[in-house]
Amino acid sequence: PLYQRYFEYLMYAANFPKLIASDKAKLKSKIEDILGYSDFKHLPISDVNLSKGSGFPILESYAIDHGISLKFLYPPVTTCCNCNRNLHVNNSWRFDRPPTQVKVHTLTGTDVYSKIAYRCKACPKAKFKDVTYHVDKYGNDTDGWRFWKESEYVRA
């Protein structure tokens, strides 16, 4: 039903992952496609009874059918910590070739997430070597790795 699709869109948009611009655009476009955004994009929010919506059944069904989690693990930054340039996707992904899928174990159980890594290519502050950014650390094998001071996930 329309109200469920609208509810899922609003709830997902409210908690949209803080990805780099190219990944954000890709994901936003796919979410709009999955939920049929064109059906309700001009509909005033007051016309839809959002109290009937719950969870993400449409998005979860899509994720299961296509083998890609729409929950993401990603580095906490979008610019290089060394030179402040914008980061790039480490390995480009698409919905027909999703990012690495990982299991995350928490106190409430196990879930599957899509894991994204970013890269500063030929970083001028790292002797023009690539610096890779992961959910838990950043750096490279030559100069070493630094762990984030705070990370929601210890290791993914």
C-alpha positions as a LaTeX table, in Angstrom:
\begin{tabular}{lrrr}
\hline
Residue & $x$ (\AA) & $y$ (\AA) & $z$ (\AA) \\
\hline
Pro1 & 0.00 & 0.00 & 0.00 \\
Leu2 & 0.97 & 3.58 & $-0.63$ \\
Tyr3 & 1.16 & 4.58 & 3.05 \\
Gln4 & 3.68 & 1.78 & 3.79 \\
Arg5 & 5.92 & 2.80 & 0.88 \\
Tyr6 & 5.74 & 6.45 & 1.97 \\
Phe7 & 6.45 & 5.48 & 5.58 \\
Glu8 & 9.49 & 3.39 & 4.58 \\
Tyr9 & 10.82 & 6.20 & 2.40 \\
Leu10 & 10.52 & 8.78 & 5.18 \\
Met11 & 12.02 & 6.48 & 7.85 \\
Tyr12 & 14.93 & 5.45 & 5.63 \\
Ala13 & 15.53 & 9.07 & 4.59 \\
Ala14 & 15.54 & 10.16 & 8.25 \\
Asn15 & 18.37 & 7.72 & 8.98 \\
Phe16 & 20.12 & 7.89 & 5.62 \\
Pro17 & 23.74 & 6.67 & 5.80 \\
Lys18 & 26.41 & 9.40 & 5.68 \\
Leu19 & 28.06 & 8.14 & 2.50 \\
Ile20 & 30.17 & 10.04 & $-0.03$ \\
Ala21 & 28.14 & 11.89 & $-2.64$ \\
Ser22 & 28.38 & 9.30 & $-5.44$ \\
Asp23 & 27.32 & 6.43 & $-3.15$ \\
Lys24 & 24.56 & 8.56 & $-1.62$ \\
Ala25 & 23.11 & 9.39 & $-5.06$ \\
Lys26 & 23.26 & 5.73 & $-6.12$ \\
Leu27 & 21.51 & 4.55 & $-2.97$ \\
Lys28 & 18.88 & 7.31 & $-2.98$ \\
Ser29 & 17.99 & 6.55 & $-6.59$ \\
Lys30 & 17.66 & 2.83 & $-5.88$ \\
Ile31 & 15.53 & 3.35 & $-2.75$ \\
Glu32 & 13.21 & 5.64 & $-4.73$ \\
Asp33 & 12.99 & 3.02 & $-7.49$ \\
Ile34 & 12.28 & 0.15 & $-5.06$ \\
Leu35 & 9.55 & 2.06 & $-3.23$ \\
Gly36 & 7.96 & 3.64 & $-6.32$ \\
Tyr37 & 8.73 & 7.19 & $-5.18$ \\
Ser38 & 7.12 & 8.71 & $-8.27$ \\
Asp39 & 3.73 & 7.45 & $-6.99$ \\
Phe40 & 3.84 & 9.64 & $-3.88$ \\
Lys41 & 6.51 & 12.33 & $-4.34$ \\
His42 & 3.90 & 15.08 & $-4.86$ \\
Leu43 & 1.53 & 13.80 & $-2.19$ \\
Pro44 & 1.34 & 16.01 & 0.92 \\
Ile45 & 2.48 & 14.12 & 3.99 \\
Ser46 & $-0.77$ & 15.10 & 5.76 \\
Asp47 & $-2.71$ & 13.00 & 3.18 \\
Val48 & $-1.08$ & 9.75 & 4.31 \\
Asn49 & $-1.82$ & 7.94 & 7.57 \\
Leu50 & 1.74 & 7.13 & 8.62 \\
Ser51 & 0.60 & 5.55 & 11.87 \\
Lys52 & $-0.19$ & 2.37 & 9.91 \\
Gly53 & 3.42 & 2.01 & 8.75 \\
Ser54 & 5.91 & $-0.16$ & 10.57 \\
Gly55 & 9.42 & $-1.42$ & 9.87 \\
Phe56 & 10.86 & $-1.82$ & 6.39 \\
Pro57 & 9.11 & $-4.86$ & 4.87 \\
Ile58 & 9.45 & $-3.69$ & 1.25 \\
Leu59 & 13.12 & $-2.74$ & 1.56 \\
Glu60 & 13.91 & $-5.87$ & 3.59 \\
Ser61 & 12.22 & $-8.06$ & 0.98 \\
Tyr62 & 14.25 & $-6.38$ & $-1.77$ \\
Ala63 & 17.46 & $-6.89$ & 0.22 \\
Ile64 & 16.77 & $-10.59$ & 0.72 \\
Asp65 & 15.75 & $-11.16$ & $-2.91$ \\
His66 & 18.83 & $-9.36$ & $-4.28$ \\
Gly67 & 21.46 & $-10.35$ & $-1.71$ \\
Ile68 & 22.38 & $-6.81$ & $-0.66$ \\
Ser69 & 21.86 & $-5.29$ & 2.75 \\
Leu70 & 20.53 & $-1.74$ & 2.76 \\
Lys71 & 22.23 & $-1.21$ & 6.12 \\
Phe72 & 25.74 & 0.13 & 5.68 \\
Leu73 & 29.04 & 0.13 & 7.55 \\
Tyr74 & 31.23 & 2.96 & 6.30 \\
Pro75 & 34.11 & 5.17 & 7.49 \\
Pro76 & 33.08 & 8.08 & 9.73 \\
Val77 & 34.66 & 10.64 & 7.36 \\
Thr78 & 34.17 & 11.68 & 3.72 \\
Thr79 & 37.36 & 13.77 & 3.43 \\
Cys80 & 40.96 & 12.68 & 3.93 \\
Cys81 & 42.28 & 13.15 & 7.47 \\
Asn82 & 45.71 & 14.01 & 6.03 \\
Cys83 & 45.04 & 16.39 & 3.13 \\
Asn84 & 41.29 & 17.20 & 3.43 \\
Arg85 & 40.51 & 16.14 & $-0.16$ \\
Asn86 & 37.23 & 14.33 & $-0.87$ \\
Leu87 & 37.50 & 10.56 & $-0.62$ \\
His88 & 36.63 & 8.16 & $-3.44$ \\
Val89 & 34.99 & 4.74 & $-3.39$ \\
Asn90 & 37.67 & 2.11 & $-2.85$ \\
Asn91 & 35.96 & $-0.50$ & $-5.03$ \\
Ser92 & 33.07 & 0.82 & $-7.05$ \\
Trp93 & 29.82 & $-1.03$ & $-6.39$ \\
Arg94 & 26.45 & $-1.17$ & $-8.04$ \\
Phe95 & 23.23 & $-2.89$ & $-7.07$ \\
Asp96 & 23.93 & $-5.70$ & $-9.52$ \\
Arg97 & 27.41 & $-6.06$ & $-7.94$ \\
Pro98 & 26.94 & $-5.11$ & $-4.29$ \\
Pro99 & 29.63 & $-4.15$ & $-1.79$ \\
Thr100 & 31.05 & $-6.76$ & 0.57 \\
Gln101 & 28.34 & $-8.26$ & 2.77 \\
Val102 & 29.42 & $-8.85$ & 6.39 \\
Lys103 & 27.82 & $-10.27$ & 9.52 \\
Val104 & 27.64 & $-7.96$ & 12.51 \\
His105 & 27.22 & $-9.57$ & 15.91 \\
Thr106 & 25.58 & $-7.40$ & 18.58 \\
Leu107 & 23.95 & $-7.93$ & 21.94 \\
Thr108 & 20.58 & $-8.19$ & 20.18 \\
Gly109 & 21.69 & $-10.76$ & 17.59 \\
Thr110 & 23.40 & $-11.05$ & 14.22 \\
Asp111 & 22.60 & $-8.90$ & 11.19 \\
Val112 & 24.03 & $-8.45$ & 7.69 \\
Tyr113 & 25.46 & $-5.11$ & 6.52 \\
Ser114 & 27.04 & $-3.79$ & 3.32 \\
Lys115 & 30.61 & $-2.71$ & 4.09 \\
Ile116 & 32.04 & 0.29 & 2.21 \\
Ala117 & 35.66 & 1.47 & 2.14 \\
Tyr118 & 36.94 & 4.80 & 0.80 \\
Arg119 & 40.31 & 5.89 & $-0.53$ \\
Cys120 & 42.38 & 9.03 & $-0.88$ \\
Lys121 & 44.28 & 8.34 & $-4.09$ \\
Ala122 & 47.92 & 9.43 & $-4.14$ \\
Cys123 & 47.54 & 11.48 & $-0.96$ \\
Pro124 & 50.06 & 14.35 & $-1.06$ \\
Lys125 & 50.48 & 14.18 & 2.74 \\
Ala126 & 51.26 & 10.42 & 2.59 \\
Lys127 & 54.12 & 10.64 & 0.06 \\
Phe128 & 51.59 & 10.23 & $-2.78$ \\
Lys129 & 50.54 & 6.78 & $-1.59$ \\
Asp130 & 46.92 & 5.72 & $-1.35$ \\
Val131 & 45.29 & 5.98 & 2.06 \\
Thr132 & 42.39 & 3.58 & 2.61 \\
Tyr133 & 39.54 & 4.33 & 5.01 \\
His134 & 37.61 & 1.49 & 6.67 \\
Val135 & 34.83 & 1.48 & 9.25 \\
Asp136 & 37.36 & 0.87 & 12.06 \\
Lys137 & 40.70 & 2.27 & 10.78 \\
Tyr138 & 42.53 & 4.19 & 8.07 \\
Gly139 & 46.02 & 4.17 & 6.58 \\
Asn140 & 48.05 & 1.80 & 4.44 \\
Asp141 & 50.44 & $-1.13$ & 4.82 \\
Thr142 & 53.55 & 1.02 & 4.26 \\
Asp143 & 52.88 & 3.83 & 6.74 \\
Gly144 & 50.71 & 1.86 & 9.14 \\
Trp145 & 47.12 & 2.01 & 10.31 \\
Arg146 & 45.32 & 4.26 & 12.77 \\
Phe147 & 42.16 & 3.18 & 14.51 \\
Trp148 & 39.30 & 5.63 & 14.96 \\
Lys149 & 39.02 & 6.93 & 18.52 \\
Glu150 & 35.40 & 5.84 & 18.57 \\
Ser151 & 33.82 & 3.13 & 16.47 \\
Glu152 & 30.40 & 1.60 & 16.85 \\
Tyr153 & 31.80 & $-1.67$ & 15.52 \\
Val154 & 35.10 & $-3.03$ & 16.72 \\
Arg155 & 35.82 & $-5.15$ & 13.65 \\
Ala156 & 33.84 & $-5.83$ & 10.46 \\
\hline
\end{tabular}
